[in-house]
Amino acid sequence: MGEFFYRIRQRMRTHVLDKCKVDASATQLDLPRSSVIENPTAHLHYPIFEKTVDVFKPIDWHLDVSTGQTFPMSFAHKIDIRSDRYGSAKHVWEVNRLQFLLHIALLYKKGRNEKYLELFRYHLTSWKNANPYMVGVNWYSNIEVNLRLICLYFCWQVLDVEQLRSSNAEFDVFVSKVWLPLVFEHAEYSYNHPSLYSSANNHLISEYAGLFVAACGWDIPHRKARLKYAKAGLEREILLQNTSEGVNREEAAEYIQFIDDFFLIAAVVGCRAGIAFSDSYNGRLHAMASYMNAMLDCKCNYPMYGDGDDGFVLRPDEGGHFNNFKSLLVSFAVYFDDASFKRADVMWDDKNELLFGRTGREKFVRMPAVAAGFLMDDNSFYPESGHFIFKRTKGVAVSGLRETYLHFDAAPLGFLSIAAHGHADALSFILHVDGDPVLVDAGTFTYHTHKDLRRYFVSTFAHNTVCVNGKNQANQAGPTMWLSHYHCKVLNVGDNFVEATHDGYRMEGVEHVRRVEFNRDENEITITDTLRCSKPAEIELPFHLHPAVSAEIQGSVAVLSVAGIKKVQMGLDPKLSYAIRDGGWYSEHFGEKTESSALYAKTNVDGFVSFETKIKVLE
């Protein structure tokens, strides 16, 4: 009932009250001169997923750089973002997070070259002109509004705006007519468009974090009330959206760096403003940091369960694929003064300089790296949350680390009633060797475009688990909506094994139990799949290979090879006939995909049957 009335109120807000505030004929401000923009040879290509945007040139703020299509300049909430009609809103929003402005601000700070200050003013004025309040796709999503707020807060700090205003009259006018009005509009939108009930996932966290940061940084309208509201929301959501073991309930591994950053950045900004968070907040944040640390392999790669979209809260660098997990290890080491988060090959970066400055850098440099070498050689089990990490590590980072790493997923489908960013991956696993993926989760690739590919990447078949009758373990009702959630149950846990089941195939009359056992002395993993079928069923059992892995099957043995790592030998159950199946997909980053293959077996079963797979990492 609460959800129903919330949706009615939200509809009233977005389609009636917001529409009254639309002013598509808002006064256009004169664009500042920019010597960089005017220089035909000046270019800086900033990454936008698989594309780039040249931030030394004028930007079309409504252009999807991946397709060349443009979103309309119409009332924000009437724009269709859930089809290919105008292209990918995700690509448009990535440009409009304005995170490249941080890089421009840092360029100015480094050399005090006025051309970068001109460029900063040019882009922010251009953005305000092109995005009147509630007009265009960039006012559609509240998470985007709050990401801009956080970015603009740190730009303000980098540029030392108060000092600049006192010494630069032109810049003072820019702040008064462009920057602060934008902040106030964003803060109003943030407060008035909360994501509640089935939408209360990472979006709600971003809304509280953005509004909290804005209230700490600027004298926004109703500042004290907004600050109290946002802080209380963060205190509540960090406990609701993360288990006591520190695992995020959205069941999307890549989102962990995104969500952890919101909570961490709010805490850091709060400290600057003299506003401390509670012990329970910091205790849960420390648990989240500990899970993240355990979840990463020896090269800081993560198990790609659930959605991933390469989203970042802060990104001051200028290119490449930024590993924010590494950056967060540094952040947590400094924030908690905890050397267990300092790995020997993880270095200080520009993002942490923004957060902690010279004092934080000096603290981090003095801190010894964990175990003088690298990671603990131990398993990390989270039975309440349904995540199990088997790990065997030898050597040290400087001389070459050898690691066997397996992540087993016996977790819920996702968070809240729609489980928006979960995949149908119950009892799936991934295997990394020496920090390189071998047996993999297919990834994400897209959200609202390429519907067939979206269905593939979230499907049960795209994961290393048993698929029954060609169906998913839950019903996909939309690109980010699941119905008929499965439930996982952990049956037994020991020092080196776990056994779990799920009910995702209850309508098919099939119960699946999987046992994963790690013989650490032999460096061998045994996976036993037991199926109890009340009626005949078709069973598919895929093991998805990373595109860099080659496979050769000889009878009931498969040998997996990838340059630079040890070989992996898989003893396949002789009751099954395995082949190498092509035609799959692998997506390591949002918007990117490459063809992949799998070891694949299919059979018909009835009654009780068990399959055993032995995975041995050869020394």
C-alpha positions as CSV (number, residue, x, y, z in Angstrom):
1,M,0.0,0.0,0.0
2,G,2.8,2.4,0.8
3,E,4.4,1.7,-2.6
4,F,1.1,2.5,-4.3
5,F,0.7,5.9,-2.6
6,Y,4.4,6.7,-3.1
7,R,4.0,6.1,-6.9
8,I,0.9,8.3,-7.0
9,R,2.8,11.1,-5.2
10,Q,5.8,10.6,-7.4
11,R,3.6,10.8,-10.5
12,M,2.0,14.0,-9.2
13,R,5.5,15.5,-8.6
14,T,7.1,14.5,-11.9
15,H,4.2,15.1,-14.2
16,V,2.3,18.0,-12.6
17,L,4.4,20.0,-10.1
18,D,7.7,19.6,-12.0
19,K,6.0,20.6,-15.2
20,C,4.9,23.9,-13.7
21,K,8.6,24.7,-13.1
22,V,9.7,24.1,-16.7
23,D,11.1,27.2,-18.4
24,A,12.4,26.2,-21.7
25,S,12.8,29.8,-22.6
26,A,15.2,30.5,-19.7
27,T,17.6,33.4,-20.3
28,Q,20.7,32.3,-22.2
29,L,23.9,33.5,-20.6
30,D,26.8,34.7,-22.7
31,L,29.4,32.0,-23.1
32,P,32.8,33.0,-21.7
33,R,35.7,33.2,-24.1
34,S,37.9,30.0,-24.1
35,S,41.3,30.1,-25.7
36,V,41.3,26.3,-25.5
37,I,38.0,25.9,-27.3
38,E,39.2,28.4,-30.0
39,N,42.4,26.5,-30.6
40,P,41.7,24.1,-33.5
41,T,44.7,21.9,-32.5
42,A,43.8,21.5,-28.8
43,H,42.2,18.1,-27.9
44,L,41.6,16.1,-24.8
45,H,39.6,12.9,-25.3
46,Y,37.8,11.9,-22.1
47,P,36.5,8.2,-21.9
48,I,32.8,7.6,-22.0
49,F,32.6,3.8,-21.8
50,E,33.7,2.5,-25.2
51,K,33.7,6.0,-26.7
52,T,35.3,9.4,-25.9
53,V,34.3,13.0,-25.8
54,D,36.7,15.9,-26.7
55,V,36.5,18.2,-23.7
56,F,38.6,20.8,-25.4
57,K,35.7,21.4,-27.8
58,P,32.1,22.5,-27.4
59,I,29.9,19.6,-26.1
60,D,26.4,18.6,-27.2
61,W,24.9,17.8,-23.8
62,H,22.1,15.7,-25.2
63,L,24.1,13.6,-27.7
64,D,24.6,9.9,-27.3
65,V,28.2,9.5,-28.4
66,S,27.7,5.8,-28.9
67,T,25.1,6.1,-31.7
68,G,25.2,9.8,-32.7
69,Q,21.5,10.2,-31.8
70,T,20.2,13.1,-29.8
71,F,17.7,13.2,-27.0
72,P,15.0,15.9,-27.3
73,M,14.8,19.2,-25.5
74,S,11.4,18.5,-23.9
75,F,10.0,18.0,-20.4
76,A,12.4,15.6,-18.7
77,H,9.9,13.0,-17.3
78,K,8.2,12.5,-20.7
79,I,11.4,11.4,-22.4
80,D,11.7,7.7,-23.4
81,I,14.9,6.4,-22.0
82,R,13.9,2.7,-21.9
83,S,14.2,1.9,-25.6
84,D,16.6,2.7,-28.5
85,R,14.4,5.5,-29.7
86,Y,16.9,8.3,-29.0
87,G,19.9,6.1,-28.2
88,S,21.5,5.3,-24.9
89,A,20.6,7.7,-22.0
90,K,23.4,6.0,-20.0
91,H,26.0,7.4,-22.5
92,V,24.5,10.9,-22.3
93,W,24.4,10.9,-18.6
94,E,28.1,9.7,-18.3
95,V,29.1,12.9,-20.2
96,N,26.8,15.0,-18.0
97,R,28.2,13.8,-14.8
98,L,30.8,16.5,-15.6
99,Q,33.6,14.5,-14.0
100,F,36.0,15.8,-16.6
101,L,35.6,19.2,-15.0
102,L,37.6,17.9,-12.0
103,H,40.5,17.1,-14.3
104,I,40.3,20.6,-15.8
105,A,40.2,22.1,-12.3
106,L,43.3,20.2,-11.4
107,L,45.0,21.3,-14.5
108,Y,44.3,24.9,-13.5
109,K,45.5,24.3,-9.9
110,K,48.7,22.7,-11.1
111,G,49.9,25.7,-13.2
112,R,47.4,28.5,-12.6
113,N,47.0,28.8,-16.3
114,E,44.0,31.0,-17.0
115,K,43.0,29.0,-20.1
116,Y,41.8,26.1,-17.9
117,L,39.7,28.4,-15.7
118,E,38.2,29.9,-18.9
119,L,37.5,26.3,-20.1
120,F,35.8,25.4,-16.8
121,R,33.6,28.5,-16.9
122,Y,32.8,27.8,-20.6
123,H,31.6,24.3,-20.0
124,L,29.5,25.0,-16.9
125,T,27.8,28.0,-18.5
126,S,27.2,26.0,-21.6
127,W,25.6,23.2,-19.5
128,K,23.3,25.7,-17.7
129,N,22.2,27.2,-21.1
130,A,21.5,23.7,-22.6
131,N,19.7,22.3,-19.5
132,P,17.0,24.6,-18.2
133,Y,15.5,23.2,-15.0
134,M,13.4,20.1,-15.8
135,V,14.1,20.3,-19.6
136,G,16.0,17.5,-21.3
137,V,17.2,14.0,-20.3
138,N,19.7,15.3,-17.8
139,W,16.9,16.2,-15.4
140,Y,15.4,12.7,-15.7
141,S,17.4,10.8,-13.0
142,N,18.1,11.9,-9.5
143,I,21.2,9.9,-9.2
144,E,22.7,11.9,-12.0
145,V,21.7,15.2,-10.3
146,N,23.5,14.1,-7.1
147,L,26.6,12.9,-8.9
148,R,26.9,16.4,-10.4
149,L,26.5,17.9,-6.9
150,I,29.4,15.9,-5.5
151,C,31.6,16.6,-8.5
152,L,30.9,20.4,-8.3
153,Y,31.7,20.3,-4.5
154,F,35.2,18.9,-5.2
155,C,35.7,21.3,-8.1
156,W,34.9,24.1,-5.7
157,Q,37.5,22.8,-3.2
158,V,40.2,22.3,-5.9
159,L,39.7,25.8,-7.4
160,D,39.5,27.4,-3.9
161,V,36.5,29.4,-5.1
162,E,36.2,31.8,-2.2
163,Q,39.7,33.0,-2.8
164,L,39.2,33.3,-6.5
165,R,36.0,35.3,-6.0
166,S,37.8,37.8,-3.9
167,S,40.6,38.3,-6.5
168,N,38.7,37.8,-9.8
169,A,35.6,39.9,-10.4
170,E,34.7,38.0,-13.6
171,F,34.9,34.7,-11.8
172,D,32.8,36.1,-9.0
173,V,30.0,37.0,-11.5
174,F,30.2,33.5,-12.9
175,V,29.8,31.9,-9.5
176,S,26.8,34.1,-8.7
177,K,25.0,33.7,-12.0
178,V,25.9,30.2,-13.0
179,W,27.5,28.0,-10.4
180,L,25.5,28.7,-7.3
181,P,22.1,28.8,-9.1
182,L,22.9,25.3,-10.6
183,V,23.8,24.0,-7.1
184,F,20.5,25.3,-5.7
185,E,18.5,23.8,-8.5
186,H,20.3,20.5,-8.1
187,A,19.8,20.5,-4.3
188,E,16.0,21.2,-4.7
189,Y,15.7,18.4,-7.2
190,S,17.6,16.0,-5.0
191,Y,15.4,16.6,-2.0
192,N,12.1,16.5,-3.9
193,H,12.6,13.3,-5.9
194,P,13.6,10.6,-3.4
195,S,13.8,7.0,-4.5
196,L,11.7,5.0,-2.1
197,Y,10.2,1.6,-1.6
198,S,11.2,-0.7,-4.5
199,S,13.5,2.0,-5.9
200,A,15.3,2.6,-2.6
201,N,18.6,1.1,-3.7
202,N,21.9,2.8,-4.7
203,H,19.9,5.7,-6.1
204,L,18.6,6.6,-2.6
205,I,22.1,6.4,-1.2
206,S,23.3,8.8,-3.9
207,E,20.5,11.2,-3.1
208,Y,21.3,11.4,0.6
209,A,25.1,11.6,-0.1
210,G,24.7,14.4,-2.8
211,L,22.4,16.4,-0.6
212,F,24.6,16.0,2.5
213,V,27.7,17.1,0.6
214,A,25.8,20.1,-0.9
215,A,24.6,21.1,2.6
216,C,28.1,20.8,4.0
217,G,29.6,22.9,1.1
218,W,27.1,25.6,0.4
219,D,24.4,27.7,2.1
220,I,21.6,26.0,0.2
221,P,17.9,26.8,1.0
222,H,16.8,25.0,4.2
223,R,20.3,24.0,4.9
224,K,20.0,22.8,8.4
225,A,16.9,20.7,7.7
226,R,18.4,19.2,4.6
227,L,21.6,18.3,6.4
228,K,19.7,16.6,9.2
229,Y,17.5,14.7,6.6
230,A,20.4,13.6,4.5
231,K,22.6,12.5,7.4
232,A,19.8,10.5,9.0
233,G,19.2,8.8,5.6
234,L,22.8,7.8,5.2
235,E,22.9,6.4,8.8
236,R,19.8,4.4,8.0
237,E,20.7,3.1,4.5
238,I,24.2,2.0,5.4
239,L,22.6,-0.5,7.8
240,L,19.7,-1.5,5.6
241,Q,21.5,-1.9,2.3
242,N,24.6,-3.8,3.6
243,T,24.6,-6.9,5.7
244,S,26.4,-7.0,9.1
245,E,29.1,-8.9,7.2
246,G,29.6,-5.9,5.0
247,V,28.1,-7.3,1.8
248,N,26.0,-5.0,-0.3
249,R,22.5,-6.4,-0.8
250,E,22.1,-5.3,-4.5
251,E,24.2,-8.4,-5.4
252,A,26.2,-6.4,-8.0
253,A,29.9,-6.6,-7.3
254,E,31.1,-3.7,-9.4
255,Y,28.5,-1.5,-7.7
256,I,30.3,-2.0,-4.4
257,Q,33.0,0.5,-5.3
258,F,30.3,3.0,-6.3
259,I,28.2,2.5,-3.1
260,D,31.2,2.4,-0.8
261,D,32.4,5.7,-2.3
262,F,29.1,7.5,-1.5
263,F,29.3,6.5,2.2
264,L,33.0,7.2,2.5
265,I,32.9,10.6,0.7
266,A,30.0,11.7,2.9
267,A,32.0,10.7,6.0
268,V,35.1,12.5,4.8
269,V,33.2,15.7,3.8
270,G,31.3,15.5,7.1
271,C,34.6,15.4,9.0
272,R,35.7,18.6,7.2
273,A,32.5,20.3,8.2
274,G,32.8,19.0,11.8
275,I,29.8,16.6,11.4
276,A,30.7,13.1,12.6
277,F,28.8,10.0,11.7
278,S,27.9,7.4,14.4
279,D,30.0,4.4,15.5
280,S,27.4,2.1,13.9
281,Y,27.9,3.9,10.6
282,N,31.6,3.7,10.8
283,G,31.5,0.1,12.0
284,R,29.4,-1.0,9.0
285,L,31.6,1.0,6.6
286,H,34.6,-0.9,8.0
287,A,32.9,-4.2,7.5
288,M,32.1,-3.1,3.9
289,A,35.7,-2.2,3.3
290,S,36.8,-5.6,4.7
291,Y,34.5,-7.5,2.4
292,M,35.7,-5.5,-0.6
293,N,39.3,-6.3,0.3
294,A,38.6,-10.0,0.6
295,M,36.5,-10.0,-2.6
296,L,39.5,-8.7,-4.7
297,D,42.0,-11.1,-6.1
298,C,45.8,-10.5,-6.0
299,K,45.5,-8.0,-9.0
300,C,42.5,-6.3,-7.5
301,N,40.1,-7.9,-10.0
302,Y,36.6,-8.5,-8.7
303,P,34.1,-11.3,-9.3
304,M,31.7,-9.8,-11.8
305,Y,28.4,-11.1,-10.3
306,G,25.4,-8.9,-11.0
307,D,25.3,-5.6,-13.0
308,G,28.4,-3.4,-13.6
309,D,28.3,-0.1,-15.4
310,D,31.7,1.5,-14.8
311,G,30.1,4.2,-12.8
312,F,32.2,6.4,-10.5
313,V,31.4,9.0,-7.9
314,L,34.7,10.8,-8.3
315,R,37.1,10.5,-11.2
316,P,39.8,13.1,-11.6
317,D,42.0,11.1,-14.0
318,E,41.8,11.6,-17.8
319,G,41.7,8.2,-19.4
320,G,41.7,4.5,-19.4
321,H,39.7,2.1,-17.3
322,F,40.0,3.4,-13.7
323,N,40.2,0.7,-11.0
324,N,38.4,2.4,-8.2
325,F,38.7,-0.7,-6.0
326,K,42.4,-0.1,-5.7
327,S,41.8,3.6,-5.0
328,L,39.3,2.6,-2.2
329,L,41.8,0.3,-0.5
330,V,44.0,3.4,-0.1
331,S,41.0,5.5,1.1
332,F,40.0,2.9,3.7
333,A,43.5,2.5,4.9
334,V,43.8,6.2,5.6
335,Y,40.2,6.8,6.8
336,F,40.3,4.0,9.3
337,D,44.1,4.2,9.9
338,D,44.1,0.4,9.1
339,A,47.2,-1.1,7.4
340,S,45.3,-4.3,6.6
341,F,43.9,-2.4,3.6
342,K,47.3,-1.4,2.3
343,R,48.5,-3.8,-0.4
344,A,52.1,-3.6,-1.5
345,D,51.2,-2.7,-5.2
346,V,48.4,-0.2,-4.5
347,M,49.6,3.4,-4.7
348,W,48.4,6.9,-3.8
349,D,46.4,8.6,-6.5
350,D,44.7,11.9,-7.4
351,K,41.3,10.8,-6.0
352,N,42.8,10.2,-2.5
353,E,44.7,13.5,-2.8
354,L,41.3,15.2,-3.2
355,L,39.8,13.4,-0.2
356,F,42.7,13.5,2.3
357,G,45.4,15.9,1.0
358,R,49.0,15.9,2.1
359,T,48.2,14.8,5.7
360,G,46.5,11.6,4.3
361,R,49.3,11.0,1.9
362,E,51.9,11.2,4.6
363,K,49.9,8.8,6.8
364,F,49.6,6.3,4.0
365,V,53.3,6.4,3.1
366,R,54.2,5.7,6.7
367,M,51.8,2.8,6.9
368,P,53.4,-0.7,6.4
369,A,51.9,-2.9,3.6
370,V,50.0,-5.8,5.0
371,A,52.2,-8.8,5.9
372,A,55.2,-7.1,4.3
373,G,54.2,-8.9,1.1
374,F,50.6,-9.1,0.2
375,L,47.5,-11.0,1.2
376,M,46.5,-13.6,3.8
377,D,46.4,-17.1,2.4
378,D,43.0,-17.9,3.6
379,N,39.3,-18.4,2.7
380,S,36.8,-15.7,3.4
381,F,33.3,-17.0,4.0
382,Y,30.2,-14.8,4.5
383,P,27.4,-17.3,5.3
384,E,24.8,-14.7,6.3
385,S,25.2,-13.0,3.0
386,G,25.8,-16.1,0.8
387,H,29.2,-15.3,-0.6
388,F,32.2,-17.6,-0.3
389,I,35.7,-16.8,-1.4
390,F,38.2,-19.7,-1.6
391,K,41.8,-18.5,-1.8
392,R,45.3,-20.0,-1.8
393,T,48.1,-17.5,-2.1
394,K,51.8,-18.0,-2.2
395,G,54.7,-15.6,-2.7
396,V,54.9,-11.8,-2.5
397,A,53.9,-9.0,-4.8
398,V,57.4,-7.8,-5.7
399,S,58.7,-11.3,-6.7
400,G,55.6,-12.7,-8.3
401,L,52.4,-13.9,-6.6
402,R,50.7,-17.3,-7.2
403,E,47.0,-17.4,-6.4
404,T,44.1,-19.7,-6.8
405,Y,40.8,-17.7,-6.3
406,L,37.3,-19.0,-6.5
407,H,34.1,-17.0,-5.7
408,F,30.9,-19.0,-5.0
409,D,27.6,-17.2,-5.1
410,A,24.8,-18.6,-2.8
411,A,23.3,-15.2,-2.3
412,P,19.8,-13.7,-2.9
413,L,18.9,-12.6,-6.4
414,G,19.1,-8.9,-5.4
415,F,17.7,-6.1,-3.2
416,L,14.1,-5.2,-2.7
417,S,11.1,-6.4,-4.7
418,I,12.6,-5.8,-8.2
419,A,16.2,-6.9,-7.5
420,A,17.1,-4.3,-10.2
421,H,20.8,-5.1,-10.6
422,G,20.9,-8.8,-9.8
423,H,21.4,-11.6,-12.3
424,A,19.9,-15.0,-12.3
425,D,23.1,-16.6,-11.0
426,A,22.3,-18.8,-8.0
427,L,25.1,-21.2,-7.1
428,S,27.4,-19.9,-9.8
429,F,31.1,-19.5,-9.4
430,I,34.1,-17.8,-11.1
431,L,37.8,-18.9,-11.0
432,H,40.8,-16.6,-11.2
433,V,44.4,-17.9,-11.4
434,D,47.3,-15.6,-10.5
435,G,45.0,-12.6,-10.8
436,D,43.7,-13.5,-14.3
437,P,40.1,-14.6,-15.0
438,V,39.7,-18.1,-16.3
439,L,36.1,-19.3,-15.7
440,V,34.0,-16.1,-15.7
441,D,30.7,-14.4,-15.3
442,A,29.6,-13.0,-18.7
443,G,29.2,-9.4,-17.3
444,T,26.6,-6.8,-18.2
445,F,27.2,-4.8,-21.5
446,T,23.9,-2.8,-21.5
447,Y,20.8,-1.9,-19.5
448,H,18.0,-0.5,-21.6
449,T,19.3,-0.9,-25.2
450,H,20.0,-4.1,-27.2
451,K,17.2,-6.0,-25.4
452,D,18.2,-9.4,-26.7
453,L,21.8,-8.9,-25.3
454,R,20.4,-7.6,-22.0
455,R,18.4,-10.8,-21.7
456,Y,21.5,-12.9,-22.4
457,F,23.8,-11.3,-20.0
458,V,21.5,-11.5,-17.0
459,S,20.3,-15.0,-17.8
460,T,21.1,-18.2,-15.8
461,F,22.7,-19.7,-18.9
462,A,25.3,-16.9,-19.0
463,H,26.7,-18.0,-15.6
464,N,28.6,-21.0,-14.4
465,T,25.6,-22.9,-12.8
466,V,23.0,-25.4,-13.8
467,C,20.3,-24.3,-16.2
468,V,17.0,-26.3,-16.3
469,N,14.7,-26.5,-19.4
470,G,16.4,-23.4,-20.9
471,K,14.8,-21.1,-18.3
472,N,16.1,-18.6,-15.8
473,Q,16.0,-19.2,-12.1
474,A,13.7,-16.1,-11.8
475,N,11.3,-14.3,-14.2
476,Q,12.7,-11.2,-15.9
477,A,9.9,-8.6,-16.1
478,G,12.0,-5.8,-17.6
479,P,15.6,-4.7,-18.1
480,T,16.0,-4.0,-14.4
481,M,13.1,-5.9,-12.8
482,W,12.8,-9.5,-11.6
483,L,9.7,-11.4,-10.4
484,S,9.4,-14.8,-8.7
485,H,12.7,-14.4,-6.9
486,Y,14.6,-17.6,-6.0
487,H,15.8,-18.2,-2.4
488,C,19.2,-19.7,-1.6
489,K,19.9,-21.7,1.5
490,V,23.3,-22.6,2.8
491,L,23.2,-26.2,4.0
492,N,26.7,-26.9,5.3
493,V,29.8,-24.9,5.8
494,G,33.3,-26.1,6.8
495,D,36.8,-24.7,6.8
496,N,37.3,-25.6,3.1
497,F,33.8,-26.4,1.8
498,V,30.3,-25.1,1.4
499,E,27.1,-26.7,0.3
500,A,24.0,-24.7,-0.8
501,T,20.7,-25.0,-2.7
502,H,18.1,-22.7,-4.2
503,D,14.4,-23.0,-5.2
504,G,14.6,-21.2,-8.6
505,Y,13.4,-24.3,-10.5
506,R,10.5,-25.2,-8.1
507,M,8.0,-24.8,-11.0
508,E,10.2,-27.2,-13.1
509,G,10.1,-29.8,-10.3
510,V,13.9,-29.6,-9.9
511,E,16.0,-29.0,-6.8
512,H,19.7,-28.1,-7.3
513,V,22.3,-28.6,-4.6
514,R,25.9,-27.6,-5.2
515,R,28.9,-28.4,-3.0
516,V,32.2,-26.7,-3.5
517,E,35.2,-28.1,-1.8
518,F,38.8,-26.9,-1.9
519,N,41.7,-29.3,-1.3
520,R,44.3,-26.7,-0.5
521,D,47.2,-29.1,-0.4
522,E,46.5,-30.4,-3.9
523,N,45.3,-27.0,-5.1
524,E,42.2,-28.8,-6.4
525,I,38.5,-27.7,-6.3
526,T,35.7,-30.3,-6.5
527,I,32.2,-29.1,-7.5
528,T,29.4,-31.6,-7.0
529,D,26.0,-30.9,-8.5
530,T,23.1,-32.9,-7.2
531,L,19.7,-32.7,-8.9
532,R,16.4,-34.1,-7.5
533,C,13.8,-34.1,-10.3
534,S,10.2,-34.9,-9.7
535,K,9.6,-34.9,-13.5
536,P,11.9,-35.2,-16.5
537,A,14.0,-32.1,-17.2
538,E,16.7,-31.0,-19.7
539,I,19.8,-29.9,-17.9
540,E,22.6,-27.6,-19.3
541,L,25.9,-27.2,-17.5
542,P,28.1,-24.5,-19.0
543,F,31.6,-23.4,-17.8
544,H,32.2,-20.0,-19.4
545,L,35.8,-19.2,-20.5
546,H,37.5,-15.9,-20.5
547,P,38.2,-14.8,-24.1
548,A,41.9,-15.1,-23.5
549,V,41.6,-18.8,-22.4
550,S,42.0,-21.6,-24.8
551,A,40.6,-25.1,-24.1
552,E,41.3,-28.6,-25.3
553,I,39.1,-31.6,-24.4
554,Q,40.5,-35.1,-24.3
555,G,37.9,-37.5,-23.2
556,S,36.7,-36.5,-19.8
557,V,39.5,-34.0,-19.2
558,A,39.7,-30.4,-20.4
559,V,42.9,-28.4,-20.2
560,L,42.6,-24.6,-20.0
561,S,45.5,-22.4,-21.0
562,V,46.2,-18.7,-21.0
563,A,49.5,-17.0,-21.5
564,G,51.4,-16.1,-18.4
565,I,49.5,-18.3,-15.9
566,K,49.5,-21.9,-14.8
567,K,47.3,-24.3,-16.7
568,V,44.0,-25.5,-15.3
569,Q,42.9,-29.1,-15.7
570,M,39.2,-29.9,-15.4
571,G,38.1,-33.4,-14.7
572,L,34.6,-33.5,-16.3
573,D,31.9,-35.9,-15.2
574,P,32.0,-39.0,-17.5
575,K,28.2,-39.2,-17.4
576,L,28.2,-36.0,-19.5
577,S,29.4,-35.3,-23.0
578,Y,31.2,-32.0,-23.1
579,A,32.1,-29.9,-26.1
580,I,33.5,-26.4,-26.7
581,R,30.5,-24.2,-27.5
582,D,31.1,-20.8,-29.3
583,G,28.7,-18.0,-29.7
584,G,28.7,-16.6,-26.2
585,W,29.5,-13.1,-25.0
586,Y,31.8,-11.6,-22.4
587,S,31.6,-7.9,-21.3
588,E,34.4,-6.7,-18.9
589,H,33.2,-3.1,-19.2
590,F,29.9,-1.4,-19.9
591,G,29.2,-0.9,-23.6
592,E,31.9,-3.3,-24.6
593,K,31.6,-7.0,-25.5
594,T,33.6,-9.7,-27.2
595,E,32.8,-13.2,-28.3
596,S,33.5,-16.0,-25.9
597,S,33.2,-19.8,-25.6
598,A,32.2,-22.3,-23.0
599,L,32.7,-25.9,-22.0
600,Y,29.2,-27.1,-22.5
601,A,27.1,-30.2,-21.7
602,K,23.4,-31.0,-22.1
603,T,21.5,-34.0,-20.9
604,N,18.0,-35.2,-19.9
605,V,17.5,-36.3,-16.3
606,D,14.8,-37.7,-14.1
607,G,14.8,-38.7,-10.5
608,F,18.1,-38.3,-8.6
609,V,21.5,-37.6,-10.4
610,S,24.8,-36.2,-9.4
611,F,27.7,-34.7,-11.4
612,E,31.2,-34.1,-10.2
613,T,33.7,-31.7,-11.7
614,K,37.3,-31.5,-10.5
615,I,39.3,-28.3,-11.2
616,K,43.0,-28.6,-10.5
617,V,45.4,-25.7,-10.9
618,L,48.7,-27.2,-12.1
619,E,51.9,-26.0,-10.4
